[in-house]
Amino acid sequence: MGGGAVDFTVMPNGHLCIFDCNPGGAGYANQMANILVMKEVIKASKKLLIEAREKKSQDMLLDKFTLRFVKFLDIDAALDWIAEEEEVGDTVPQNIKDAFPGASPSQTTLYDLKKAFASSHQELVLFADNDYKQWDYDDNENGWQPQFMSDFVMKSQTTSFCVMESKQETMVEPISAMCREIKAWAKGADVKIMVNPWADKTLYPIAYIDGNLYFISSKEHAQLNVQWGNDTMFFVRTDNPITSAKSIDLSHKPSTKLLKLVGDEYKEINTYELGAILQAKSEGLIDQFITYAKQNDDRLKISYQDEHLKSIMGMIITLQTIEHIVKQIGSEAFKNHQELTQITIPESVSKIGADAFRNCSKLTKVDGGAGLQTIVRGAFYGTQVSEDSLTK
């Protein structure tokens, strides 16, 4: 490509614009990603091309760095290209016009959103759609925080976060934990939630900055992850929708427990016993977690933030505790599964929880189970399997 003298950018009409970038390097391509800069370049280029055509001279369009392209220069074709670019660049999809009648929506970019956010002195709002299975907050590769935190944290005191519901979806504890982390730095107001008023138009808000609502038409790119906002974006002058949103109760529920191991029986315990002790004292909390984990289709991530556990011993205890949890069939895990007729229990399973197979009336045979140490009474109630036969 001319020894690095040429760069390119994709224009709004889908054309690939190849242009000379000497002197100055490829930084011009990054600037052209800014819609406003791009429009100014198009405007200036059109003016220059019209003048060159009127003077019937190509000299004013070329310099010592671009003379090599003289045989490719076609002023009329360039002006035709710009005319199409102007027409397409000013086109706003009909669903957006319908959603904001009487307003003048314009195309913008995530780059422009970040610039507007950084220069604002007013209250700011960031939005995310509520397809919670797509949320990823802190993963190094796919998380929202590593990708975007540095762009927004400088306005933390005036920034609020709002979940936009485009469908009915229950906010479970892992998502609540993400919202708590956001609330820890976005201190403008409580984390809010509201029904997306533009969901029927397939429009998904991303931010509200200085009286402008920024939005996209891709649900996939409105989720709280690394793809957030990474799609064709528009903004429009309108009222702040968050005024009708409700605060989310992010307080820790009774299901969050602080366990203290006190007394003579806990003065000396083996590390591998900790998982069983915690489960026994959690009043069903760990059993609820196991049930949730079995219903989760995606990979389950377990993390902790305690600095004291970043030691070899801390890691060993954590892994041993997790191992205890994953080596059991949780309470009510297969309750009322009438389709089960026979099962094989892996040797790695050490415990079957209460009512694990309750009312599986067609269950007649259980193979395996050599590693079983505990079967909670009632695990096979309502089946044709005797618990006693499994523990012999």
C-alpha positions as CSV (number, residue, x, y, z in Angstrom):
1,M,0.0,0.0,0.0
2,G,2.6,2.5,-1.0
3,G,4.9,1.9,1.9
4,G,2.3,3.0,4.5
5,A,1.3,6.1,2.5
6,V,-2.3,5.0,2.1
7,D,-5.0,4.3,4.7
8,F,-8.7,3.6,4.6
9,T,-12.0,3.9,6.5
10,V,-15.5,2.6,6.0
11,M,-18.0,5.3,5.2
12,P,-21.7,5.4,6.3
13,N,-22.8,4.2,2.8
14,G,-20.6,1.1,3.1
15,H,-18.0,2.4,0.7
16,L,-14.3,1.7,1.4
17,C,-12.6,5.1,1.3
18,I,-8.9,4.8,0.5
19,F,-6.9,8.0,1.0
20,D,-3.4,9.3,1.2
21,C,-2.1,9.9,4.7
22,N,1.3,11.4,4.1
23,P,2.6,13.4,5.9
24,G,1.2,12.6,9.3
25,G,0.7,8.9,9.3
26,A,-2.3,6.7,9.8
27,G,-3.8,8.8,12.6
28,Y,-6.0,10.4,9.9
29,A,-8.0,7.1,9.6
30,N,-8.9,7.2,13.3
31,Q,-10.1,10.8,13.0
32,M,-12.3,9.8,10.1
33,A,-14.1,7.4,12.4
34,N,-15.6,10.5,14.0
35,I,-18.8,11.3,12.1
36,L,-18.6,15.0,12.6
37,V,-14.9,15.1,11.4
38,M,-15.9,12.9,8.4
39,K,-18.6,15.3,7.4
40,E,-16.2,18.2,7.6
41,V,-13.7,16.4,5.4
42,I,-16.4,15.6,2.9
43,K,-17.6,19.2,2.8
44,A,-14.0,20.5,2.4
45,S,-13.2,17.9,-0.3
46,K,-16.3,18.8,-2.3
47,K,-15.4,22.5,-2.2
48,L,-11.9,21.7,-3.4
49,L,-13.1,19.4,-6.2
50,I,-15.6,21.9,-7.5
51,E,-12.9,24.6,-7.6
52,A,-10.5,22.2,-9.4
53,R,-13.2,21.3,-12.0
54,E,-14.0,25.0,-12.6
55,K,-10.3,25.8,-13.1
56,K,-9.8,22.6,-15.1
57,S,-6.7,21.9,-13.1
58,Q,-5.6,19.0,-11.1
59,D,-2.5,20.8,-9.7
60,M,-4.4,22.1,-6.6
61,L,-5.4,18.5,-5.7
62,L,-1.9,17.0,-5.8
63,D,1.4,17.6,-4.1
64,K,4.8,15.9,-4.2
65,F,3.5,13.1,-1.9
66,T,0.4,12.4,-4.1
67,L,1.6,12.8,-7.6
68,R,1.9,9.1,-8.0
69,F,-1.9,8.9,-8.0
70,V,-2.4,11.4,-10.8
71,K,-3.5,8.7,-13.3
72,F,-6.3,7.6,-11.0
73,L,-7.7,11.1,-10.4
74,D,-11.3,11.5,-11.7
75,I,-12.9,14.7,-10.4
76,D,-16.4,14.0,-11.8
77,A,-16.4,10.5,-10.3
78,A,-15.2,11.9,-7.0
79,L,-18.0,14.4,-6.9
80,D,-20.6,11.7,-7.7
81,W,-19.2,9.6,-4.9
82,I,-19.5,12.6,-2.5
83,A,-23.1,13.2,-3.6
84,E,-24.0,9.7,-2.7
85,E,-22.2,9.9,0.5
86,E,-24.0,13.0,1.5
87,E,-27.4,11.4,0.7
88,V,-26.7,8.2,2.6
89,G,-25.0,10.0,5.5
90,D,-28.1,12.1,6.1
91,T,-30.5,9.2,6.0
92,V,-32.2,8.2,9.3
93,P,-34.0,4.8,9.3
94,Q,-37.8,5.1,9.4
95,N,-38.2,3.3,12.7
96,I,-36.1,6.0,14.3
97,K,-38.2,8.8,12.7
98,D,-41.3,7.1,14.0
99,A,-40.0,6.8,17.5
100,F,-39.1,10.5,17.7
101,P,-41.7,12.4,15.6
102,G,-40.9,16.1,15.3
103,A,-37.3,15.6,16.4
104,S,-34.1,15.5,14.3
105,P,-32.1,12.3,15.1
106,S,-28.6,12.2,13.8
107,Q,-26.0,9.5,13.4
108,T,-23.0,9.5,15.7
109,T,-20.4,7.1,17.1
110,L,-19.2,5.7,20.3
111,Y,-16.2,7.9,20.0
112,D,-18.4,11.0,19.9
113,L,-20.4,9.7,22.8
114,K,-17.3,9.4,24.9
115,K,-16.1,12.9,24.0
116,A,-19.6,14.4,24.9
117,F,-19.5,12.5,28.2
118,A,-16.0,13.7,29.1
119,S,-16.9,17.4,28.4
120,S,-20.3,17.3,30.1
121,H,-21.0,19.2,33.4
122,Q,-24.6,17.9,33.8
123,E,-26.1,14.7,35.2
124,L,-25.3,11.7,33.1
125,V,-26.9,8.3,32.6
126,L,-25.6,5.0,31.2
127,F,-28.1,2.3,30.0
128,A,-27.9,-1.4,29.4
129,D,-30.5,-3.8,28.1
130,N,-31.7,-6.6,30.4
131,D,-30.7,-9.7,28.5
132,Y,-28.8,-10.7,31.6
133,K,-27.3,-13.9,30.1
134,Q,-25.2,-11.7,27.9
135,W,-23.9,-9.5,30.7
136,D,-20.2,-9.7,31.5
137,Y,-18.9,-7.0,33.8
138,D,-15.3,-7.7,34.8
139,D,-13.9,-10.4,32.6
140,N,-10.6,-9.2,31.1
141,E,-11.5,-10.1,27.6
142,N,-15.3,-9.7,27.4
143,G,-16.1,-7.5,30.3
144,W,-17.6,-4.0,30.2
145,Q,-15.4,-2.7,33.1
146,P,-12.0,-3.3,31.5
147,Q,-13.1,-1.9,28.2
148,F,-15.1,1.2,29.3
149,M,-14.4,2.1,33.0
150,S,-11.6,4.5,32.2
151,D,-13.9,6.4,29.8
152,F,-16.6,7.1,32.4
153,V,-15.2,6.9,35.9
154,M,-13.9,10.5,35.8
155,K,-17.6,11.7,36.0
156,S,-18.6,9.1,38.6
157,Q,-20.2,11.7,41.0
158,T,-22.7,12.8,38.3
159,T,-23.2,9.4,36.6
160,S,-26.2,7.1,37.2
161,F,-26.8,3.6,35.7
162,C,-30.2,2.4,34.5
163,V,-31.3,-1.1,33.3
164,M,-33.7,-0.9,30.3
165,E,-36.2,-3.8,30.3
166,S,-37.0,-5.0,26.7
167,K,-38.5,-8.2,28.1
168,Q,-39.5,-9.7,31.5
169,E,-36.4,-11.0,33.1
170,T,-35.7,-11.7,36.8
171,M,-32.6,-10.1,38.2
172,V,-30.8,-12.9,40.0
173,E,-28.0,-12.4,42.5
174,P,-25.0,-12.5,40.1
175,I,-26.6,-9.6,38.2
176,S,-27.4,-7.7,41.4
177,A,-23.8,-8.1,42.4
178,M,-22.7,-6.5,39.1
179,C,-25.1,-3.6,39.7
180,R,-23.6,-3.2,43.2
181,E,-20.2,-2.9,41.7
182,I,-21.5,-0.2,39.2
183,K,-23.2,1.6,42.1
184,A,-19.8,1.7,43.9
185,W,-18.4,4.1,41.3
186,A,-21.5,5.5,39.5
187,K,-22.6,7.6,42.5
188,G,-25.1,10.0,40.7
189,A,-28.2,8.1,42.0
190,D,-29.5,4.7,42.9
191,V,-29.2,2.1,40.1
192,K,-32.5,2.3,38.3
193,I,-34.7,0.0,36.2
194,M,-37.5,0.8,33.7
195,V,-39.4,-0.7,30.8
196,N,-37.7,0.3,27.5
197,P,-40.3,2.6,25.8
198,W,-38.7,2.1,22.4
199,A,-38.4,-1.7,22.5
200,D,-41.2,-2.0,20.0
201,K,-39.2,0.1,17.6
202,T,-36.1,-2.1,18.2
203,L,-34.2,0.9,19.7
204,Y,-32.0,0.5,22.8
205,P,-30.7,3.5,24.8
206,I,-27.0,3.6,25.6
207,A,-26.6,7.0,27.3
208,Y,-28.2,10.3,28.1
209,I,-25.8,13.3,27.9
210,D,-26.6,17.0,27.9
211,G,-30.2,16.6,26.8
212,N,-29.4,14.0,24.1
213,L,-30.4,10.4,24.1
214,Y,-27.8,8.1,22.5
215,F,-29.2,4.8,21.2
216,I,-28.6,1.9,18.8
217,S,-30.9,-0.6,17.0
218,S,-29.0,-3.7,17.9
219,K,-30.1,-5.5,21.1
220,E,-26.9,-7.5,21.1
221,H,-24.8,-4.4,21.4
222,A,-26.9,-2.9,24.2
223,Q,-25.8,-5.5,26.8
224,L,-23.3,-4.8,29.6
225,N,-20.3,-6.4,28.0
226,V,-17.4,-5.6,25.7
227,Q,-19.7,-5.1,22.7
228,W,-21.7,-2.3,24.4
229,G,-22.4,0.5,22.0
230,N,-20.3,-1.1,19.2
231,D,-22.9,-0.6,16.5
232,T,-24.3,2.2,14.3
233,M,-25.4,4.9,16.8
234,F,-27.8,7.8,16.8
235,F,-28.7,10.6,19.1
236,V,-31.7,12.8,19.5
237,R,-32.7,15.8,21.7
238,T,-35.4,14.5,24.1
239,D,-36.4,14.4,27.7
240,N,-34.4,12.1,30.1
241,P,-36.3,8.8,30.3
242,I,-34.8,7.9,33.6
243,T,-37.3,10.3,35.4
244,S,-39.8,7.4,35.2
245,A,-37.4,4.7,36.3
246,K,-37.6,3.0,39.7
247,S,-34.7,2.3,42.1
248,I,-33.4,-1.3,42.3
249,D,-33.2,-2.7,45.8
250,L,-29.6,-3.9,45.8
251,S,-29.3,-4.5,49.6
252,H,-28.1,-7.9,50.7
253,K,-31.0,-10.2,51.3
254,P,-31.3,-12.7,54.2
255,S,-29.9,-15.3,51.8
256,T,-26.5,-13.5,52.2
257,K,-25.0,-14.9,55.5
258,L,-22.0,-14.1,57.6
259,L,-20.9,-17.4,59.3
260,K,-18.6,-17.3,62.3
261,L,-17.0,-20.6,63.4
262,V,-16.7,-20.3,67.2
263,G,-16.4,-22.9,70.0
264,D,-14.1,-25.7,70.9
265,E,-15.2,-27.9,68.0
266,Y,-13.8,-25.4,65.5
267,K,-10.5,-24.8,67.2
268,E,-8.8,-27.4,65.0
269,I,-10.3,-28.5,61.7
270,N,-9.0,-29.9,58.5
271,T,-9.1,-27.5,55.5
272,Y,-11.0,-30.1,53.4
273,E,-13.8,-30.2,56.0
274,L,-14.6,-26.5,55.6
275,G,-17.0,-27.0,52.7
276,A,-19.1,-29.5,54.6
277,I,-19.2,-27.2,57.7
278,L,-20.2,-24.1,55.7
279,Q,-22.9,-26.1,53.9
280,A,-24.3,-27.4,57.2
281,K,-24.4,-24.0,58.8
282,S,-25.7,-22.0,55.7
283,E,-29.3,-22.9,56.4
284,G,-29.9,-24.0,52.8
285,L,-28.0,-21.1,51.1
286,I,-25.4,-23.3,49.5
287,D,-28.1,-25.8,48.4
288,Q,-29.9,-22.9,46.7
289,F,-26.6,-22.0,45.0
290,I,-26.1,-25.6,43.8
291,T,-29.6,-25.6,42.3
292,Y,-29.0,-22.3,40.6
293,A,-25.7,-23.6,39.2
294,K,-27.4,-26.6,37.7
295,Q,-30.0,-24.4,36.0
296,N,-27.4,-22.1,34.5
297,D,-26.6,-22.9,30.9
298,D,-23.4,-21.0,30.7
299,R,-20.1,-21.6,32.4
300,L,-20.3,-20.7,36.1
301,K,-17.6,-18.3,37.4
302,I,-16.8,-18.2,41.1
303,S,-14.7,-15.3,42.3
304,Y,-13.7,-13.6,45.6
305,Q,-12.3,-10.2,46.4
306,D,-10.8,-10.8,49.9
307,E,-7.1,-9.7,49.7
308,H,-6.3,-12.2,52.5
309,L,-7.3,-15.1,50.3
310,K,-4.6,-14.3,47.7
311,S,-2.2,-16.7,49.4
312,I,-1.4,-20.3,48.6
313,M,-3.4,-21.5,51.7
314,G,-6.3,-19.2,50.7
315,M,-6.4,-20.7,47.2
316,I,-6.2,-24.3,48.6
317,I,-9.1,-23.7,51.0
318,T,-11.2,-22.1,48.2
319,L,-10.6,-24.9,45.8
320,Q,-11.3,-27.5,48.4
321,T,-14.6,-25.8,49.3
322,I,-15.6,-25.6,45.7
323,E,-14.7,-29.2,45.2
324,H,-17.0,-30.2,48.1
325,I,-19.9,-28.3,46.4
326,V,-19.5,-29.7,42.9
327,K,-19.2,-33.3,44.2
328,Q,-22.8,-33.5,45.2
329,I,-26.3,-33.6,43.8
330,G,-28.1,-30.6,45.4
331,S,-31.4,-30.6,47.2
332,E,-34.4,-31.0,44.9
333,A,-32.1,-31.1,41.9
334,F,-34.2,-33.6,40.0
335,K,-37.5,-33.4,42.0
336,N,-40.6,-34.4,40.0
337,H,-38.7,-35.5,36.9
338,Q,-41.1,-38.2,35.9
339,E,-39.1,-39.1,32.8
340,L,-36.3,-40.6,34.8
341,T,-36.3,-44.4,34.9
342,Q,-32.7,-45.2,35.7
343,I,-29.6,-43.1,36.5
344,T,-25.8,-43.6,36.9
345,I,-24.1,-41.7,39.7
346,P,-20.5,-40.9,39.0
347,E,-17.9,-42.0,41.4
348,S,-16.9,-38.4,42.0
349,V,-20.3,-37.7,43.7
350,S,-20.0,-37.8,47.5
351,K,-23.4,-36.5,48.6
352,I,-27.0,-36.6,47.5
353,G,-29.1,-33.8,49.0
354,A,-32.6,-33.7,50.5
355,D,-35.4,-34.5,48.0
356,A,-32.9,-34.7,45.2
357,F,-35.0,-37.3,43.3
358,R,-38.2,-36.8,45.2
359,N,-41.4,-38.0,43.3
360,C,-39.4,-39.4,40.4
361,S,-42.0,-42.2,40.4
362,K,-40.6,-44.1,37.4
363,L,-37.1,-44.3,38.8
364,T,-36.4,-48.0,39.4
365,K,-32.6,-48.4,39.1
366,V,-29.5,-46.5,40.3
367,D,-26.1,-47.6,39.2
368,G,-22.7,-46.4,40.4
369,G,-22.3,-44.3,43.5
370,A,-19.1,-45.9,44.7
371,G,-18.0,-42.5,46.1
372,L,-21.2,-41.8,48.0
373,Q,-20.6,-40.8,51.6
374,T,-23.9,-39.1,52.5
375,I,-27.5,-39.5,51.3
376,V,-29.8,-37.1,53.0
377,R,-33.0,-38.8,54.2
378,G,-35.8,-38.3,51.7
379,A,-33.5,-38.0,48.7
380,F,-35.3,-40.9,46.9
381,Y,-38.8,-40.4,48.5
382,G,-41.6,-41.3,46.0
383,T,-39.3,-43.4,43.8
384,Q,-38.9,-47.2,43.5
385,V,-35.3,-47.0,44.9
386,S,-34.3,-47.8,48.4
387,E,-31.9,-45.4,50.0
388,D,-30.6,-48.1,52.2
389,S,-29.5,-50.2,49.2
390,L,-27.3,-47.4,48.0
391,T,-25.4,-47.0,51.3
392,K,-24.5,-50.6,51.8
